[in-house]
Amino acid sequence: MTQHTRVTTRYPRALNSIDPDRMAYRPTRGSRQGKDRNKMLINEALARARIRESEHFASTRREAHRLASGRRWRRVERWANRRARRYA
């Protein structure tokens, strides 16, 4: 006859619908400690830095596009004025 040892679970027996001997405690993601947690924080910091870098790049690119667009429209305006004077 085998003797069953009772495994301590997170929840009382009433909430566990399976055999407690087969149920194992699994910590949640927020309970990570040590190296894994630091590794996650470093990855998150790197991701945030990349996001900030890409946002900065996008904003400078938008500014350059606005300047080029303004120059282009001034050129079109001068051309339209010359054309209007020529055919008026």
C-alpha positions as semicolon CSV with decimal commas, in nm:
position;residue;x (nm);y (nm);z (nm)
1;M;0,000;0,000;0,000
2;T;0,141;0,340;-0,098
3;Q;0,121;0,631;0,135
4;H;0,009;0,964;-0,013
5;T;0,176;1,281;0,107
6;R;-0,035;1,592;0,104
7;V;0,101;1,879;-0,105
8;T;0,039;2,227;0,030
9;T;-0,150;2,425;-0,231
10;R;-0,225;2,790;-0,274
11;Y;-0,599;2,750;-0,234
12;P;-0,815;2,556;0,007
13;R;-0,936;2,214;-0,099
14;A;-1,280;2,348;-0,192
15;L;-1,133;2,557;-0,473
16;N;-0,916;2,277;-0,608
17;S;-1,108;2,048;-0,836
18;I;-0,809;1,821;-0,899
19;D;-0,612;1,593;-0,672
20;P;-0,384;1,804;-0,446
21;D;-0,103;1,552;-0,496
22;R;-0,095;1,647;-0,864
23;M;-0,126;2,022;-0,804
24;A;0,196;2,220;-0,776
25;Y;0,249;2,576;-0,663
26;R;0,336;2,802;-0,952
27;P;0,438;3,157;-0,863
28;T;0,285;3,441;-1,058
29;R;0,491;3,654;-1,294
30;G;0,504;3,938;-1,044
31;S;0,673;3,723;-0,784
32;R;0,995;3,673;-0,980
33;Q;1,303;3,756;-0,783
34;G;1,674;3,775;-0,842
35;K;1,845;3,744;-1,178
36;D;1,531;3,679;-1,382
37;R;1,364;3,991;-1,248
38;N;1,672;4,207;-1,314
39;K;1,700;4,062;-1,663
40;M;1,337;4,154;-1,728
41;L;1,393;4,507;-1,599
42;I;1,698;4,551;-1,820
43;N;1,503;4,427;-2,124
44;E;1,217;4,665;-2,042
45;A;1,459;4,955;-2,003
46;L;1,622;4,874;-2,337
47;A;1,283;4,852;-2,505
48;R;1,179;5,189;-2,362
49;A;1,509;5,344;-2,475
50;R;1,454;5,210;-2,827
51;I;1,101;5,348;-2,829
52;R;1,223;5,693;-2,718
53;E;1,497;5,681;-2,981
54;S;1,252;5,592;-3,258
55;E;1,007;5,864;-3,145
56;H;1,288;6,121;-3,153
57;F;1,395;6,005;-3,499
58;A;1,035;6,024;-3,622
59;S;0,987;6,377;-3,486
60;T;1,307;6,507;-3,652
61;R;1,203;6,338;-3,974
62;R;0,857;6,502;-3,956
63;E;1,020;6,841;-3,901
64;A;1,248;6,792;-4,202
65;H;0,949;6,683;-4,411
66;R;0,755;6,996;-4,308
67;L;1,046;7,220;-4,410
68;A;1,086;7,046;-4,746
69;S;0,712;7,060;-4,802
70;G;0,709;7,435;-4,732
71;R;0,990;7,492;-4,982
72;R;0,807;7,283;-5,242
73;W;0,480;7,478;-5,200
74;R;0,666;7,813;-5,227
75;R;0,818;7,693;-5,554
76;V;0,473;7,592;-5,684
77;E;0,335;7,930;-5,574
78;R;0,607;8,121;-5,762
79;W;0,547;7,908;-6,072
80;A;0,170;7,970;-6,052
81;N;0,223;8,347;-6,014
82;R;0,457;8,358;-6,315
83;R;0,208;8,157;-6,520
84;A;-0,083;8,378;-6,414
85;R;0,108;8,697;-6,511
86;R;0,211;8,548;-6,843
87;Y;-0,145;8,453;-6,946
88;A;-0,328;8,750;-6,791
